[in-house]
Amino acid sequence: MESENRREQHYAVSKGGVLSHIIDAYKSKDEFYCPYCKCRMLKKCGPVRTWHFAHDYRDITDSERKCSYESYLHTYAKLRIKQWFDESDEINIHYKQQVACPRRLNCIWVNEMDDCILYEDRSYNVKRILTECTIEETVRINDSTFRADLLWKNPDRLSEDFILIEIKVTHGCTRKKKDSTARIIEFEVRSEEDVDRIIKNDIIESSSTHFYGFKYKMQNRSIDPKFQLVKYILYKNGAVYSRSNASCQNYHERKPSSIIEMTAVLDEKGDSILNNVRFKGIPFGKFYIWGMAIADKLKCNSKSCYLCKHHSYDYDKACLSCSLTLSDIEKAKQALQCPSYDLSNDICKQSIAELKEYAMDNIIDIWHSGHGVISIDKLVDDNLCDCKDNENQSPH
């Protein structure tokens, strides 16, 4: 027979208290009763309408006449869900587990702590914890008492370790119940088919299934970093690597042989700095010059054609030229052997000023092996002491 979503009762309770569908009850000689009003039910098993139960109005009381489909549905849902609970070895509840980066509380790169929290799907078999289901049991929570449509509990565990199951046909949980510390699952039910869907699937929070009071402990563990970063690094041997990739989770892991590290966020589009000469609107060449200007400010005896008075740089073409040779320079470290190298203090000052302006709206991390993390204000302080590694490093 085809199922129909009618406001008809397809379930009734036998004398022995067994909830039965009309198809299973058809050949039974037992009498069946309404789950809600207890009125004797008649089996309607004709050839036209879908088989169903109907109240026997030949011997019905006034109170039984007030039995509505909603009242029947609410009671039926409780009996059917209890039956499902008692007969099942596994009832899985799915939830969202909060997983957070352990560094988020002291991270300089995020604006909101929620930026570094993600939600992962988790599930557990509630029958491994809760073993008993009762109907209309009263529980005490703090200083209040509540009656549960169904109570999933374990008599061998703490009295607070339970789940209230609420059936919403016309009225949902009260605000007082929702605001309590109790764990509550509220099912919205409008038909017998809704109950069928509940018992045939895992329990997942949705528009018709609501969770209240479930508080899962946040896990602190490594997650994918939110920000990809780029580093300028000046090493003790004078080498410079200004396209080093890093992330917000490992940028603080300094290179053992580095003197200066300057770190910034990659382009918001996520383009790798290795393939893109711009990040956060700043040309990569300028980022390199800022690093070299910092090295000069910290008196690290660094040399670069970018800081020489004779250099010329085309940011659009990413091309460095020398006015003395009138040719392109392949590597800026040619300044090491150049007898005409002439440091431009104006370029250094301008670069530090640009860096300070950039840092007003963007996060940037500047670290020195002798001073630790350096603020922009401290960097522009002329009294900043000399580089401690100055005597042991090669010029660049």
Summary of the structure (lengths in Angstrom):
residues: 396
radius of gyration: 36.8
end to end distance: 88.0
largest distance: 117.2
contacts: 1110
relative contact order: 0.08
helix: 24%
strand: 31%
